[in-house]
Amino acid sequence: MKTVLQTNFNGIDGLSIEDTAKPTLTDNGVLVKMAVMPVSPTDWKLESDAHATNEDLATLPRVIGIQGAGTVIAVGKNRDQALLNRRVLVVNPAGVYQEVVLSENPDWLYPLAANVSNADAAALSAGTSWTLKQAIDHSHADNIVITGANSVIGLTLLQMLADEHRPIYPIVTEASKTYFASQMPHLTAYTNADLPTLTGTTIVLDIVGKLDLLTDLAARLNQPEIVSIVLMQAPTLANFKFVHDEFNADHYRYFLQTLADGKLTAIINKIFPIDQTKEAQHFAKETHSRGRVLVGFTA
């Protein structure tokens, strides 16, 4: 079966597509025929730096990817037999960029509703957005500023903030204003240069990780809280905090239900075929964020 492997730290172009053995079904496992997987920054960072994350993902060779969607084609005797032929989202730290994945943890397998497509499930990137929303919910700030608001995380966060009563100021580049308006027509986006003077207190949610941008915002705002998902440290900034999402099975179930209920919309840019995994990663890394980039076995 086709498998995308990282065998070195030479970057994206060091990936290889190899023919590997199909995994063997275990009593506690299910086999998932993969359909589509998201392109993840974690992968392309690890492909050039063994220390890019704190996760145990740097032992080579490794199958890339952590989650994706597909169909259950075999069920072990100790698992729910009703899973057979169900479309599912699977989380598998051992990798998902392969035609068939063995999943042995019931908390890492999520059946999909009929109205949730494989692509929508794979594209959903709500955990980090949820973590940022919790920071907002716990803040008493008068204003909310979001850098990188045109990103998938930013747009998903804004969907989660649909009932927020405080004013929201999305920060995007000039080149991303038109795209942002197409996704969030009820909100006005600002560049850093044209952000109006804000009164009261402000929380800044940082999705882009540009210290100079945050430094400029901190100088113009009234001692803002700054919460970043990118920068782990910023000694020059007061009231700074780094946050990251932690895996939570109940959150995954909730996010998939909100997709099914139409309360969240997956944001997809482009789907590449598996043979173009390198091209997909370059595209996601090197172009403006316009939605999630996916790789599919049937694209």
C-alpha positions as CSV (number, residue, x, y, z in Angstrom):
1,M,0.0,0.0,0.0
2,K,1.1,3.6,-0.6
3,T,2.7,5.3,2.4
4,V,4.2,8.7,2.8
5,L,7.3,8.4,4.9
6,Q,9.8,10.8,6.4
7,T,13.2,9.1,6.4
8,N,15.4,12.2,7.0
9,F,15.5,15.8,8.1
10,N,16.0,17.3,4.6
11,G,12.7,19.1,4.6
12,I,9.5,18.6,2.5
13,D,11.4,17.4,-0.5
14,G,13.0,14.6,1.5
15,L,9.7,12.8,1.8
16,S,9.2,9.5,0.0
17,I,6.2,7.5,-1.1
18,E,6.8,3.9,-0.6
19,D,5.0,0.6,-0.9
20,T,4.5,-0.9,2.6
21,A,2.7,-3.9,4.1
22,K,-0.9,-3.5,5.0
23,P,-1.3,-3.6,8.8
24,T,-2.7,-6.7,10.4
25,L,-6.0,-6.5,12.2
26,T,-5.8,-7.1,16.0
27,D,-8.6,-8.1,18.4
28,N,-8.7,-4.6,19.8
29,G,-8.3,-2.8,16.5
30,V,-10.1,-1.6,13.4
31,L,-8.7,-1.1,10.0
32,V,-9.5,2.2,8.3
33,K,-9.2,2.7,4.5
34,M,-8.0,6.3,4.4
35,A,-9.7,8.8,2.1
36,V,-8.3,12.3,3.0
37,M,-5.8,13.8,5.4
38,P,-5.0,17.5,6.2
39,V,-1.6,19.0,5.6
40,S,-0.2,19.9,9.0
41,P,2.5,22.5,9.8
42,T,3.7,20.0,12.5
43,D,4.7,17.7,9.7
44,W,6.8,20.1,7.6
45,K,8.5,21.5,10.7
46,L,9.5,18.0,11.8
47,E,10.7,17.2,8.3
48,S,13.5,19.7,8.8
49,D,14.0,19.8,12.6
50,A,13.9,16.8,15.0
51,H,13.2,19.2,17.8
52,A,10.4,21.2,16.2
53,T,7.8,20.0,18.7
54,N,7.8,18.5,22.2
55,E,5.9,15.5,20.9
56,D,7.5,12.1,20.3
57,L,7.3,12.3,16.6
58,A,10.9,12.5,15.5
59,T,11.9,8.8,15.4
60,L,12.6,7.9,11.8
61,P,11.3,6.5,9.6
62,R,7.8,7.8,10.4
63,V,4.5,7.9,8.6
64,I,3.4,11.5,8.5
65,G,0.1,13.0,9.6
66,I,-1.9,12.5,12.8
67,Q,-5.5,12.5,11.7
68,G,-7.7,11.9,8.7
69,A,-11.0,10.5,7.5
70,G,-11.8,7.2,5.9
71,T,-14.0,4.1,6.1
72,V,-13.7,1.2,8.5
73,I,-13.1,-2.0,6.4
74,A,-12.4,-4.5,9.2
75,V,-13.2,-4.7,12.9
76,G,-11.4,-6.8,15.6
77,K,-13.5,-9.1,17.8
78,N,-13.2,-6.9,20.9
79,R,-14.5,-3.8,19.1
80,D,-18.0,-2.6,18.2
81,Q,-18.9,-4.6,15.1
82,A,-21.3,-1.8,14.0
83,L,-18.3,0.2,13.0
84,L,-17.8,-1.9,9.9
85,N,-18.3,0.2,6.8
86,R,-18.8,3.4,8.8
87,R,-17.0,6.6,7.7
88,V,-14.9,7.9,10.6
89,L,-12.4,10.5,11.6
90,V,-9.3,8.7,13.0
91,V,-6.5,10.2,15.2
92,N,-3.4,8.1,15.0
93,P,-0.1,9.5,16.3
94,A,1.8,6.7,14.5
95,G,0.7,8.3,11.1
96,V,-2.2,8.4,8.7
97,Y,-0.7,9.0,5.3
98,Q,-1.1,5.4,4.3
99,E,-3.8,3.6,2.5
100,V,-4.9,1.6,5.5
101,V,-4.5,2.6,9.2
102,L,-4.7,0.3,12.2
103,S,-6.6,2.1,15.1
104,E,-6.6,0.5,18.5
105,N,-7.8,3.3,20.7
106,P,-11.6,3.7,20.8
107,D,-11.2,7.4,22.0
108,W,-9.3,8.1,18.7
109,L,-12.1,7.0,16.4
110,Y,-15.1,9.1,15.6
111,P,-18.0,8.0,13.4
112,L,-19.2,10.7,11.0
113,A,-22.8,11.9,10.5
114,A,-24.2,11.4,7.0
115,N,-24.1,15.1,6.3
116,V,-20.4,15.5,7.3
117,S,-18.1,14.7,4.4
118,N,-14.7,13.1,4.8
119,A,-13.1,16.3,3.6
120,D,-15.0,18.4,6.1
121,A,-14.1,16.1,9.0
122,A,-10.4,16.0,8.0
123,A,-10.3,19.8,7.5
124,L,-11.7,20.6,10.9
125,S,-9.1,22.3,13.0
126,A,-11.1,23.4,16.0
127,G,-9.0,22.4,19.0
128,T,-6.6,25.3,18.9
129,S,-9.5,27.7,18.2
130,W,-11.3,26.3,21.2
131,T,-8.3,26.9,23.4
132,L,-8.2,30.6,22.2
133,K,-12.0,30.9,22.9
134,Q,-11.5,29.7,26.4
135,A,-8.9,32.4,26.9
136,I,-11.4,35.0,25.6
137,D,-14.2,33.6,27.8
138,H,-12.0,33.9,30.9
139,S,-10.9,37.4,30.1
140,H,-12.6,40.6,31.3
141,A,-11.1,42.7,28.5
142,D,-13.4,45.1,26.7
143,N,-12.0,44.5,23.2
144,I,-10.9,41.4,21.3
145,V,-8.1,41.6,18.7
146,I,-7.2,38.6,16.6
147,T,-4.0,38.5,14.5
148,G,-4.0,36.2,11.5
149,A,-7.8,36.2,11.6
150,N,-7.9,35.0,8.0
151,S,-6.2,31.7,8.9
152,V,-8.2,28.5,9.4
153,I,-7.7,28.8,13.1
154,G,-8.8,32.4,13.1
155,L,-11.9,31.9,11.0
156,T,-12.9,28.9,13.1
157,L,-12.4,30.9,16.2
158,L,-14.6,33.7,14.8
159,Q,-17.4,31.1,14.1
160,M,-17.2,30.1,17.7
161,L,-17.5,33.7,18.7
162,A,-20.8,34.2,16.9
163,D,-22.6,35.1,20.2
164,E,-19.8,37.3,21.6
165,H,-21.0,40.7,22.6
166,R,-17.7,42.5,22.9
167,P,-16.2,44.2,19.8
168,I,-13.9,42.1,17.7
169,Y,-11.1,43.5,15.6
170,P,-9.6,41.0,13.2
171,I,-6.1,41.8,12.0
172,V,-5.1,40.6,8.5
173,T,-2.7,41.7,5.8
174,E,-3.9,44.0,3.0
175,A,-3.7,41.1,0.6
176,S,-6.1,39.0,2.7
177,K,-8.8,41.6,3.2
178,T,-10.9,40.5,0.3
179,Y,-10.7,36.9,1.2
180,F,-11.6,37.6,4.8
181,A,-14.6,39.6,3.7
182,S,-15.8,36.7,1.6
183,Q,-15.6,34.4,4.7
184,M,-16.8,36.9,7.4
185,P,-18.9,39.5,5.6
186,H,-20.4,40.8,8.9
187,L,-17.0,41.7,10.3
188,T,-14.6,44.5,9.3
189,A,-11.0,43.4,9.0
190,Y,-8.1,45.7,9.7
191,T,-4.4,45.8,9.0
192,N,-2.2,46.7,11.9
193,A,-1.7,50.1,10.4
194,D,-5.4,50.9,10.2
195,L,-6.6,49.4,13.5
196,P,-8.5,52.2,15.2
197,T,-7.6,53.6,18.6
198,L,-9.3,51.3,21.2
199,T,-10.6,52.5,24.6
200,G,-10.7,50.2,27.6
201,T,-8.8,47.0,28.0
202,T,-7.9,44.5,25.2
203,I,-7.0,40.9,24.8
204,V,-4.9,40.0,21.8
205,L,-5.1,36.5,20.4
206,D,-1.9,35.8,18.4
207,I,-2.1,33.3,15.6
208,V,0.8,34.5,13.4
209,G,3.6,34.7,15.9
210,K,5.3,38.0,14.7
211,L,6.9,39.6,17.7
212,D,7.2,43.0,15.9
213,L,3.5,43.1,15.3
214,L,2.7,42.2,18.9
215,T,5.2,44.8,20.2
216,D,3.6,47.5,18.1
217,L,0.1,46.5,19.3
218,A,1.3,46.4,22.9
219,A,2.6,50.0,22.5
220,R,-0.7,51.2,21.1
221,L,-3.1,49.4,23.4
222,N,-3.7,49.8,27.1
223,Q,-1.5,47.1,28.6
224,P,-3.2,44.3,26.6
225,E,-3.4,40.6,27.6
226,I,-1.5,38.8,24.8
227,V,-2.2,35.1,24.3
228,S,-0.1,33.3,21.6
229,I,-0.4,29.9,20.1
230,V,2.9,30.4,18.2
231,L,5.4,32.2,20.4
232,M,6.3,30.2,23.4
233,Q,8.2,33.1,25.0
234,A,8.2,36.9,24.6
235,P,10.2,38.5,27.5
236,T,9.8,42.0,26.1
237,L,6.0,41.8,26.4
238,A,4.1,42.2,29.6
239,N,0.9,40.1,30.3
240,F,2.1,37.5,27.7
241,K,1.0,33.9,27.8
242,F,1.6,30.9,25.4
243,V,-1.2,28.4,25.2
244,H,-1.6,25.1,23.2
245,D,-4.5,22.7,22.9
246,E,-4.4,19.3,24.5
247,F,-6.1,16.2,23.0
248,N,-9.6,15.8,24.3
249,A,-11.8,13.1,22.9
250,D,-15.0,14.8,24.0
251,H,-14.0,18.0,22.2
252,Y,-13.5,16.0,19.0
253,R,-17.0,14.6,19.3
254,Y,-18.4,18.0,20.1
255,F,-16.7,19.7,17.1
256,L,-17.9,17.0,14.7
257,Q,-21.5,17.4,16.1
258,T,-21.3,21.2,15.5
259,L,-20.3,20.4,11.9
260,A,-23.3,18.1,11.5
261,D,-25.5,20.8,13.1
262,G,-24.2,23.5,10.8
263,K,-22.8,25.6,13.6
264,L,-19.3,25.2,12.3
265,T,-18.1,25.2,8.6
266,A,-14.9,23.5,7.6
267,I,-12.8,25.8,5.5
268,I,-11.1,24.0,2.6
269,N,-8.7,25.5,0.0
270,K,-7.5,22.6,-2.2
271,I,-7.2,18.8,-2.2
272,F,-4.1,17.3,-3.7
273,P,-3.7,13.6,-4.7
274,I,-1.5,11.5,-2.5
275,D,1.3,11.4,-5.1
276,Q,1.6,15.2,-4.8
277,T,2.1,15.3,-1.0
278,K,5.2,17.4,-1.4
279,E,3.5,19.9,-3.6
280,A,0.6,20.1,-1.1
281,Q,3.0,20.9,1.7
282,H,4.8,23.5,-0.3
283,F,1.5,25.1,-1.3
284,A,0.2,25.2,2.3
285,K,3.5,26.6,3.6
286,E,4.3,29.1,0.9
287,T,0.9,30.7,0.0
288,H,-1.5,32.9,1.8
289,S,-3.8,31.1,4.2
290,R,-7.1,30.5,2.2
291,G,-8.4,27.4,3.9
292,R,-7.2,24.0,4.9
293,V,-5.1,22.1,2.3
294,L,-5.8,18.4,2.1
295,V,-4.3,15.3,0.6
296,G,-6.5,12.5,-0.7
297,F,-6.2,9.0,-1.9
298,T,-9.1,9.6,-4.3
299,A,-8.5,13.3,-5.2
